[in-house]
């Protein structure tokens, strides 16, 4: 089976190749994004594998369909970047990786929080310059604090269990509360306004949908306690970055721990160190000392990459052999 693998990054290649050893699919590795301009390079391939920031709008899907593509295998959980109506109209089947290691993202969220809270990044830079002063490095104990977790899927639950280990009081919000999990862990489901008003730390673990774009807006931020820390390792468009910046400017927020950014497509996963920054919003965000940003690396563990590759190749093999597709988004 000929497969055009867009946005193929060096960090995932050995996992894809290992998963493909027993199947021998012809993986055509393309180290650039899928866009209207690059879609024609899938000519002759029955399958396209796309990453989280590839463009799967109607115009791109039309080009892929015209090139003979029948299946799009997403190497991601989310599919908000896919025009599902266009895919259905064109008869394109879409599969995804429904889950991988939830611990990878949950643990990264904790790492971001503690790095910013305990000023680890600043301390590391200081001691490398023989500066052993502790001034300006004061953090706070997580023990005894109230942590709000929005979204209690597998990643949210993994994060909650870690937070309970720290000795925190955990409040949760989910449209479908899991009362058995509440009983097991001692977390407590509350309304969203109650969670936001009471929490010292708020972490977001929800998928991006049309209804929650800019969920973190000026109003939600205004409800937060002074000094509250927010964590977003889910999707960038959950946060209205301009509203976040305005609140950071007032000093009312303790800090923001971000692994995603709403305009990350075309920036993240690529080296722009020699380029002029043209995104003024991102540039402003990065000026704040109480903001820490990583480039969508929450999934970047051996376990997660292995599972993403395994499921992706498995879906392609099912398609090639005419077997039912287990991870369908749309058929």
Secondary structure as UniProt FT lines:
FT   STRAND          2..5
FT   TURN            6..7
FT   HELIX           10..19
FT   TURN            20..23
FT   STRAND          26..29
FT   TURN            36..38
FT   HELIX           39..42
FT   TURN            43..44
FT   STRAND          47..50
FT   TURN            52..53
FT   HELIX           58..66
FT   TURN            67..68
FT   STRAND          71..74
FT   TURN            80..81
FT   HELIX           84..90
FT   STRAND          93..95
FT   HELIX           102..117
FT   TURN            118..119
FT   HELIX           120..128
FT   TURN            129..130
FT   TURN            135..136
FT   TURN            143..144
FT   STRAND          146..150
FT   HELIX           154..165
FT   TURN            166..167
FT   STRAND          169..173
FT   HELIX           179..185
FT   STRAND          188..189
FT   HELIX           192..198
FT   STRAND          201..204
FT   HELIX           210..212
FT   TURN            213..214
FT   HELIX           218..223
FT   TURN            226..227
FT   STRAND          228..232
FT   HELIX           236..238
FT   HELIX           241..250
FT   STRAND          253..258
FT   TURN            262..263
FT   TURN            265..269
FT   TURN            273..274
FT   HELIX           280..285
FT   TURN            286..287
FT   TURN            289..290
FT   STRAND          291..293
FT   TURN            298..299
FT   HELIX           302..320
FT   TURN            321..322
FT   TURN            326..327
FT   STRAND          328..330
//
